[in-house]
Amino acid sequence: MKISKILALLLVVFSCFVLIACGDSTKKEKSETEKIILEAQKMDFDELCRKAIEESNGKKFYGVGNSSRGKKALPKFIEYLQTLNPSYTMDFDWQQPKNNKIFDQLTTDGRKEVGTFAMTLIQDGNQIQSKMVNTGVLDRFIPKEWAKANKIDINDYEGFLPLQTLNKVFMYNNTGNKVFDNCWDFVAQGEHGLYMDIDSEIVGKNFLYMLTQEKYATYLKDAYQVLPASEKAYFDTTINALAQDAVDLGLGPNGKYALAWIKLWVESYNAQTDDGPICNTLVQKSATDKFGLLVYSKLRSIEETAEVSKNNITIAAYQQGESLYNNVTYQGIGGYGYCHYLFVTDNSPLPWTACAFIAYMTIINEGAADDAGKIAGFSAWGADMGGYSSNPDLAALNEAVYKHKTAGGLEFDCKNDRGYEWWTTTGKLVLEDPEYCAEVAFTVGSWIELLTKYKPA
């Protein structure tokens, strides 16, 4: 059976599912944690901290997250609380489940009357929406100061609370003569980029979902348009063959370009289990002409040797000046941006403390900087390129303090982070939208699943 026929069948099933889902308008009463959150969102930071001290003094705090650095932020948070009450103590444990197990762990813990985990730092907007928020496992808390910095009304804000945006960027080994100056170069005939398998890290699948949003599909179309005719000819077959699929999936006018890029990428990438080994491969002198799409900050841990150097890496989107053709700079998407989101568990054993810790990581507090000028709440993440605080004031201060000095941008151009504003404009970073990902997870997602099923060995 052709993929297009299978797709048509899936769309019929999906339509039935939507009709059934729309019929359920049940609205549950607010939980005790949600009631606390409503109070906490009206409080100033120090007022909230005093509630946390009263609740958790002498107790143990359990957190779980996709980032291990929560265990670096927690001791600083405790130190801050001790400035308000020197006798305050709190033990803590921070867990980082692997292989996407965090959702199972939180779901299981969520069945208890009182859970083990007080809060979470979690990624993958699609699964967060469908498995955590829609099911009532996690509750959103928006700190008062964060809302003020972002100039939003908490009562009107409908999004999640991001701690930071992270980016995965296209980078390639530059020890050879090959130059990748168009995002279509990464799916050209014979190319095999290093990439975490989309079943190993689901945010990689969200990246593919987002490419079908018209804004990013247009980026792909525009990049295709500046290719030489000889290169266009290779892609035309796939683009034209997927025009009807784009219509069937309800995509915009440029949807066929997105589907073509996705198909060629899925069928060609060299699946890896983690971004660390990808980075370790690309920086080697012997990795000539290899490339990957990986977390930018992985470059932080590379140590210079005779055979390994960060100078062997070019960040594709950073290329400026004369190109291989048409005298243009790098064209098309430079990478993918996704968020680490902060939530309080609905059955949190320490909801006030969870709210205070979340506020601590996302707001600027003048009393919370150490002698080195580090911003205490965000300092566990702030020193690396590729991580951008969701608080614009904190992000600006973090850029001034860290990006060139600590990250190493003065010595290695690949570590000279151009910053969030550059990446989301000139760098054409594809940004995760949880709502859109959840919306197309069945339609576009099923289409991608068929690609992986028939992926060449």
DRENTIVEX-410115 format. One record per residue (C-alpha): x, y negated, z negated. Coordinates in nm, 3 decimals. Example, Ala and Ser with C-alpha at 12.3 -4.5 7.8 and 13.67 -1.06 7.14 Angstrom:
// residues 2
- xx | yy | zz
- 1.230 | 0.450 | -0.780
- 1.367 | 0.106 | -0.714
END
This chain:
// residues 457
- xx | yy | zz
- 0.000 | 0.000 | 0.000
- 0.139 | -0.344 | 0.091
- 0.226 | -0.582 | -0.190
- -0.029 | -0.837 | -0.059
- -0.311 | -0.579 | -0.091
- -0.202 | -0.486 | -0.441
- -0.193 | -0.857 | -0.523
- -0.548 | -0.907 | -0.399
- -0.669 | -0.625 | -0.625
- -0.486 | -0.774 | -0.923
- -0.647 | -1.112 | -0.865
- -0.994 | -0.956 | -0.873
- -0.913 | -0.786 | -1.202
- -0.773 | -1.112 | -1.338
- -1.092 | -1.300 | -1.247
- -1.297 | -1.051 | -1.445
- -1.060 | -1.086 | -1.738
- -1.094 | -1.465 | -1.737
- -1.474 | -1.443 | -1.738
- -1.466 | -1.209 | -2.036
- -1.210 | -1.422 | -2.222
- -1.407 | -1.742 | -2.167
- -1.708 | -1.585 | -2.333
- -1.530 | -1.565 | -2.668
- -1.567 | -1.903 | -2.838
- -1.524 | -1.781 | -3.194
- -1.359 | -2.040 | -3.418
- -1.216 | -1.919 | -3.746
- -1.195 | -2.126 | -4.062
- -0.866 | -2.290 | -4.144
- -0.628 | -2.076 | -4.350
- -0.470 | -2.200 | -4.673
- -0.145 | -2.263 | -4.485
- -0.323 | -2.470 | -4.221
- -0.483 | -2.678 | -4.497
- -0.139 | -2.740 | -4.651
- -0.002 | -2.838 | -4.310
- -0.276 | -3.100 | -4.268
- -0.163 | -3.256 | -4.597
- 0.207 | -3.220 | -4.518
- 0.172 | -3.402 | -4.186
- 0.063 | -3.715 | -4.372
- 0.363 | -3.715 | -4.609
- 0.696 | -3.893 | -4.583
- 0.997 | -3.663 | -4.576
- 1.111 | -3.710 | -4.936
- 0.755 | -3.670 | -5.063
- 0.736 | -3.343 | -4.871
- 1.073 | -3.234 | -5.011
- 0.950 | -3.281 | -5.366
- 0.657 | -3.053 | -5.293
- 0.908 | -2.799 | -5.160
- 1.120 | -2.824 | -5.475
- 0.817 | -2.766 | -5.692
- 0.716 | -2.463 | -5.485
- 1.046 | -2.281 | -5.421
- 1.282 | -2.363 | -5.708
- 1.453 | -2.037 | -5.810
- 1.290 | -1.838 | -5.530
- 1.410 | -1.677 | -5.207
- 1.331 | -1.814 | -4.862
- 1.310 | -1.580 | -4.559
- 1.334 | -1.720 | -4.208
- 1.350 | -1.548 | -3.870
- 1.464 | -1.689 | -3.539
- 1.608 | -1.643 | -3.192
- 1.905 | -1.855 | -3.299
- 2.143 | -1.732 | -3.569
- 2.221 | -2.089 | -3.670
- 1.923 | -2.118 | -3.899
- 2.148 | -1.970 | -4.165
- 2.385 | -2.264 | -4.114
- 2.108 | -2.521 | -4.146
- 1.948 | -2.372 | -4.459
- 2.243 | -2.437 | -4.696
- 2.252 | -2.803 | -4.586
- 1.878 | -2.828 | -4.647
- 1.925 | -2.688 | -4.998
- 2.203 | -2.940 | -5.060
- 1.969 | -3.219 | -4.959
- 1.699 | -3.098 | -5.197
- 1.960 | -3.093 | -5.472
- 2.019 | -3.465 | -5.418
- 1.657 | -3.510 | -5.526
- 1.675 | -3.253 | -5.808
- 2.027 | -3.139 | -5.912
- 1.886 | -2.835 | -6.094
- 1.716 | -2.702 | -5.779
- 1.827 | -2.359 | -5.649
- 1.699 | -2.140 | -5.370
- 1.837 | -1.819 | -5.224
- 1.774 | -1.743 | -4.858
- 1.791 | -1.484 | -4.583
- 1.787 | -1.554 | -4.210
- 1.724 | -1.279 | -3.957
- 1.781 | -1.279 | -3.580
- 1.605 | -0.986 | -3.411
- 1.746 | -0.870 | -3.078
- 1.581 | -0.752 | -2.756
- 1.265 | -0.959 | -2.791
- 1.169 | -0.781 | -3.117
- 1.088 | -1.106 | -3.295
- 0.728 | -1.097 | -3.170
- 0.672 | -0.746 | -3.302
- 0.835 | -0.838 | -3.632
- 0.618 | -1.147 | -3.679
- 0.303 | -0.964 | -3.572
- 0.365 | -0.685 | -3.824
- 0.448 | -0.932 | -4.101
- 0.140 | -1.135 | -4.007
- -0.088 | -0.847 | -4.106
- 0.008 | -0.885 | -4.472
- -0.196 | -1.101 | -4.706
- 0.122 | -1.285 | -4.798
- 0.405 | -1.248 | -4.550
- 0.777 | -1.215 | -4.600
- 0.881 | -1.485 | -4.354
- 0.813 | -1.848 | -4.441
- 0.878 | -1.987 | -4.093
- 1.034 | -1.913 | -3.756
- 1.250 | -2.071 | -3.488
- 1.133 | -1.899 | -3.172
- 1.161 | -1.917 | -2.793
- 0.948 | -1.809 | -2.496
- 0.652 | -2.043 | -2.468
- 0.440 | -1.790 | -2.280
- 0.451 | -1.520 | -2.549
- 0.431 | -1.777 | -2.827
- 0.105 | -1.905 | -2.679
- -0.052 | -1.565 | -2.612
- 0.084 | -1.350 | -2.896
- 0.152 | -1.593 | -3.181
- -0.066 | -1.904 | -3.157
- -0.380 | -1.768 | -2.995
- -0.380 | -1.480 | -3.245
- -0.327 | -1.705 | -3.548
- 0.009 | -1.554 | -3.652
- 0.188 | -1.890 | -3.637
- 0.075 | -2.241 | -3.729
- 0.210 | -2.566 | -3.587
- 0.344 | -2.835 | -3.819
- 0.437 | -3.182 | -3.685
- 0.656 | -3.393 | -3.917
- 0.535 | -3.749 | -3.962
- 0.874 | -3.901 | -3.877
- 0.914 | -3.684 | -3.566
- 0.578 | -3.802 | -3.436
- 0.677 | -4.163 | -3.501
- 1.011 | -4.123 | -3.320
- 0.830 | -3.973 | -3.020
- 0.557 | -4.238 | -3.037
- 0.276 | -3.988 | -3.052
- -0.039 | -3.957 | -3.260
- -0.034 | -3.625 | -3.446
- -0.410 | -3.600 | -3.408
- -0.383 | -3.623 | -3.028
- -0.070 | -3.412 | -2.977
- -0.147 | -3.063 | -2.845
- 0.200 | -2.923 | -2.775
- 0.430 | -2.711 | -2.990
- 0.709 | -2.861 | -3.203
- 1.045 | -2.809 | -3.028
- 1.365 | -2.824 | -3.227
- 1.563 | -2.859 | -2.907
- 1.574 | -2.800 | -2.536
- 1.844 | -2.558 | -2.422
- 1.958 | -2.515 | -2.067
- 2.074 | -2.228 | -1.853
- 2.275 | -2.366 | -1.563
- 2.418 | -2.239 | -1.238
- 2.795 | -2.214 | -1.266
- 3.050 | -2.048 | -1.042
- 3.415 | -1.945 | -1.042
- 3.613 | -2.197 | -0.837
- 3.942 | -2.008 | -0.789
- 3.845 | -1.933 | -0.429
- 3.739 | -2.152 | -0.137
- 3.366 | -2.094 | -0.161
- 3.149 | -2.385 | -0.273
- 2.789 | -2.348 | -0.389
- 2.630 | -2.684 | -0.323
- 2.267 | -2.586 | -0.265
- 2.044 | -2.372 | -0.483
- 1.962 | -2.157 | -0.178
- 2.330 | -2.058 | -0.167
- 2.261 | -1.843 | -0.473
- 2.011 | -1.630 | -0.283
- 2.196 | -1.621 | 0.047
- 2.267 | -1.292 | 0.221
- 2.521 | -1.083 | 0.032
- 2.517 | -1.292 | -0.288
- 2.460 | -1.129 | -0.628
- 2.445 | -1.371 | -0.919
- 2.505 | -1.260 | -1.276
- 2.184 | -1.301 | -1.475
- 2.025 | -1.160 | -1.787
- 1.765 | -0.912 | -1.674
- 1.417 | -1.065 | -1.695
- 1.297 | -0.772 | -1.902
- 1.579 | -0.828 | -2.153
- 1.514 | -1.198 | -2.212
- 1.166 | -1.306 | -2.115
- 1.249 | -1.678 | -2.089
- 1.422 | -1.576 | -1.766
- 1.086 | -1.461 | -1.634
- 0.932 | -1.791 | -1.744
- 1.194 | -1.965 | -1.530
- 1.060 | -1.780 | -1.228
- 0.701 | -1.864 | -1.324
- 0.788 | -2.233 | -1.346
- 0.939 | -2.238 | -0.997
- 0.586 | -2.192 | -0.861
- 0.467 | -2.516 | -1.021
- 0.442 | -2.763 | -0.733
- 0.702 | -3.005 | -0.874
- 0.973 | -2.738 | -0.873
- 0.851 | -2.571 | -0.555
- 0.901 | -2.912 | -0.392
- 1.260 | -2.924 | -0.522
- 1.320 | -2.589 | -0.351
- 1.158 | -2.703 | -0.027
- 1.363 | -3.025 | -0.022
- 1.685 | -2.830 | -0.078
- 1.592 | -2.590 | 0.201
- 1.532 | -2.881 | 0.441
- 1.896 | -2.998 | 0.428
- 2.039 | -2.655 | 0.507
- 2.200 | -2.605 | 0.851
- 1.974 | -2.435 | 1.106
- 2.183 | -2.118 | 1.092
- 2.121 | -2.081 | 0.719
- 1.755 | -2.175 | 0.744
- 1.708 | -1.893 | 0.995
- 1.799 | -1.633 | 0.731
- 1.546 | -1.768 | 0.481
- 1.267 | -1.840 | 0.731
- 1.162 | -1.476 | 0.762
- 1.097 | -1.447 | 0.388
- 0.938 | -1.793 | 0.354
- 0.693 | -1.733 | 0.638
- 0.609 | -1.382 | 0.521
- 0.506 | -1.514 | 0.180
- 0.288 | -1.802 | 0.297
- -0.033 | -1.602 | 0.251
- 0.075 | -1.472 | -0.090
- 0.121 | -1.833 | -0.200
- -0.237 | -1.909 | -0.093
- -0.371 | -1.595 | -0.264
- -0.196 | -1.693 | -0.587
- -0.348 | -2.042 | -0.575
- -0.013 | -2.218 | -0.545
- 0.047 | -2.563 | -0.399
- 0.157 | -2.652 | -0.045
- 0.520 | -2.562 | -0.116
- 0.446 | -2.241 | -0.304
- 0.588 | -2.025 | -0.027
- 0.936 | -2.171 | -0.085
- 0.914 | -2.083 | -0.453
- 0.800 | -1.728 | -0.382
- 1.075 | -1.681 | -0.125
- 1.347 | -1.801 | -0.362
- 1.207 | -1.582 | -0.643
- 1.190 | -1.275 | -0.419
- 1.543 | -1.316 | -0.292
- 1.674 | -1.383 | -0.644
- 1.498 | -1.087 | -0.806
- 1.610 | -0.853 | -0.533
- 1.974 | -0.966 | -0.545
- 2.080 | -1.063 | -0.897
- 2.322 | -0.843 | -1.088
- 2.134 | -0.764 | -1.411
- 2.327 | -0.822 | -1.733
- 2.236 | -0.762 | -2.097
- 2.361 | -1.091 | -2.242
- 2.488 | -1.434 | -2.137
- 2.810 | -1.399 | -2.338
- 2.963 | -1.128 | -2.115
- 2.853 | -1.323 | -1.806
- 3.047 | -1.625 | -1.924
- 3.348 | -1.412 | -2.016
- 3.350 | -1.275 | -1.664
- 3.314 | -1.603 | -1.477
- 3.605 | -1.781 | -1.651
- 3.857 | -1.518 | -1.543
- 4.103 | -1.606 | -1.268
- 4.014 | -1.280 | -1.093
- 3.639 | -1.358 | -1.075
- 3.678 | -1.548 | -0.748
- 3.348 | -1.664 | -0.595
- 3.132 | -1.503 | -0.863
- 2.848 | -1.708 | -1.007
- 2.574 | -1.686 | -1.266
- 2.279 | -1.855 | -1.429
- 2.345 | -1.862 | -1.802
- 2.323 | -2.060 | -2.125
- 2.547 | -2.363 | -2.087
- 2.674 | -2.356 | -2.444
- 2.837 | -2.014 | -2.395
- 3.141 | -2.204 | -2.266
- 3.205 | -2.325 | -2.620
- 3.366 | -2.000 | -2.732
- 3.608 | -1.948 | -2.441
- 3.973 | -1.954 | -2.547
- 4.233 | -2.061 | -2.293
- 4.490 | -1.804 | -2.173
- 4.698 | -1.749 | -1.859
- 4.413 | -1.548 | -1.705
- 4.112 | -1.722 | -1.859
- 4.020 | -2.089 | -1.842
- 3.718 | -2.311 | -1.854
- 3.880 | -2.500 | -1.566
- 3.799 | -2.197 | -1.349
- 3.433 | -2.292 | -1.381
- 3.234 | -2.546 | -1.180
- 2.887 | -2.647 | -1.296
- 2.705 | -2.648 | -0.963
- 2.484 | -2.948 | -1.031
- 2.782 | -3.164 | -1.137
- 2.929 | -3.169 | -0.787
- 2.935 | -3.517 | -0.644
- 3.059 | -3.665 | -0.321
- 3.106 | -3.508 | 0.018
- 2.955 | -3.165 | 0.062
- 3.001 | -2.885 | 0.316
- 2.733 | -3.031 | 0.540
- 2.532 | -3.350 | 0.584
- 2.765 | -3.531 | 0.342
- 2.529 | -3.467 | 0.051
- 2.581 | -3.374 | -0.311
- 2.449 | -3.057 | -0.471
- 2.090 | -3.000 | -0.366
- 1.804 | -2.841 | -0.553
- 1.750 | -2.703 | -0.901
- 2.050 | -2.712 | -1.133
- 1.919 | -2.469 | -1.391
- 1.642 | -2.393 | -1.634
- 1.544 | -2.563 | -1.958
- 1.353 | -2.394 | -2.238
- 1.283 | -2.478 | -2.599
- 1.339 | -2.337 | -2.944
- 1.009 | -2.404 | -3.119
- 0.946 | -2.432 | -3.494
- 0.643 | -2.282 | -3.664
- 0.513 | -2.201 | -4.012
- 0.381 | -1.848 | -4.048
- 0.008 | -1.846 | -4.123
- 0.062 | -1.627 | -4.430
- 0.379 | -1.807 | -4.539
- 0.484 | -1.737 | -4.898
- 0.644 | -2.085 | -4.915
- 0.450 | -2.313 | -4.678
- 0.554 | -2.645 | -4.837
- 0.920 | -2.545 | -4.822
- 0.881 | -2.424 | -4.464
- 0.734 | -2.761 | -4.364
- 1.013 | -2.950 | -4.540
- 1.283 | -2.738 | -4.373
- 1.125 | -2.790 | -4.033
- 1.110 | -3.165 | -4.096
- 1.474 | -3.162 | -4.209
- 1.588 | -3.012 | -3.877
- 1.390 | -3.251 | -3.659
- 1.421 | -3.598 | -3.813
- 1.696 | -3.849 | -3.881
- 1.758 | -3.905 | -4.250
- 2.028 | -4.161 | -4.327
- 2.123 | -3.983 | -4.647
- 2.173 | -3.651 | -4.472
- 2.497 | -3.713 | -4.281
- 2.830 | -3.579 | -4.399
- 3.167 | -3.758 | -4.394
- 3.243 | -3.642 | -4.040
- 2.935 | -3.819 | -3.912
- 2.743 | -3.501 | -3.844
- 2.366 | -3.521 | -3.844
- 2.286 | -3.271 | -4.114
- 1.954 | -3.129 | -4.004
- 2.055 | -3.073 | -3.642
- 2.429 | -3.029 | -3.691
- 2.411 | -2.650 | -3.672
- 2.320 | -2.690 | -3.304
- 2.435 | -3.042 | -3.219
- 2.803 | -2.989 | -3.145
- 2.746 | -2.788 | -2.827
- 2.671 | -2.898 | -2.476
- 2.338 | -2.783 | -2.344
- 2.133 | -2.841 | -2.661
- 1.916 | -3.152 | -2.689
- 1.716 | -3.252 | -2.996
- 1.345 | -3.317 | -2.938
- 1.375 | -3.628 | -3.155
- 1.491 | -3.908 | -2.918
- 1.662 | -4.102 | -3.198
- 1.845 | -3.795 | -3.319
- 1.932 | -3.694 | -2.962
- 2.089 | -4.034 | -2.890
- 2.292 | -4.026 | -3.211
- 2.398 | -3.669 | -3.142
- 2.514 | -3.762 | -2.791
- 2.724 | -4.046 | -2.932
- 2.884 | -3.834 | -3.203
- 2.945 | -3.503 | -3.030
- 2.929 | -3.451 | -2.661
- 3.275 | -3.559 | -2.549
- 3.473 | -3.525 | -2.870
- 3.359 | -3.196 | -3.021
- 3.225 | -3.015 | -2.716
- 3.554 | -3.063 | -2.527
- 3.427 | -3.275 | -2.239
- 3.739 | -3.490 | -2.238
- 3.957 | -3.191 | -2.152
- 3.727 | -2.972 | -1.941
- 3.485 | -3.122 | -1.692
- 3.256 | -2.819 | -1.712
- 3.200 | -2.907 | -2.080
- 3.134 | -3.274 | -2.009
- 2.762 | -3.255 | -2.070
- 2.578 | -3.522 | -1.869
- 2.295 | -3.519 | -2.123
- 1.924 | -3.446 | -2.131
- 1.817 | -3.747 | -1.924
- 2.063 | -3.659 | -1.646
- 1.967 | -3.293 | -1.640
- 1.595 | -3.364 | -1.622
- 1.636 | -3.614 | -1.336
- 1.949 | -3.584 | -1.123
- 2.019 | -3.228 | -1.238
- 1.664 | -3.115 | -1.154
- 1.637 | -2.888 | -1.455
- 1.331 | -2.663 | -1.436
- 1.155 | -2.719 | -1.769
- 0.943 | -2.452 | -1.936
- 0.576 | -2.542 | -1.980
- 0.419 | -2.283 | -2.215
- 0.067 | -2.357 | -2.095
- 0.158 | -2.314 | -1.728
- 0.355 | -1.996 | -1.799
- 0.060 | -1.846 | -1.984
- -0.172 | -1.952 | -1.703
- 0.024 | -1.771 | -1.429
- 0.164 | -1.484 | -1.637
- -0.088 | -1.241 | -1.493
- -0.105 | -1.364 | -1.134
- 0.251 | -1.470 | -1.053
- 0.375 | -1.236 | -1.326
- 0.211 | -0.934 | -1.164
- 0.354 | -1.036 | -0.828
- 0.704 | -1.049 | -0.982
- 0.650 | -0.712 | -1.149
- 0.587 | -0.562 | -0.807
- 0.916 | -0.710 | -0.686
- 1.107 | -0.553 | -0.973
- 0.936 | -0.221 | -0.915
- 1.057 | -0.211 | -0.557
- 1.391 | -0.383 | -0.620
- 1.671 | -0.223 | -0.413
- 1.906 | -0.005 | -0.616
END
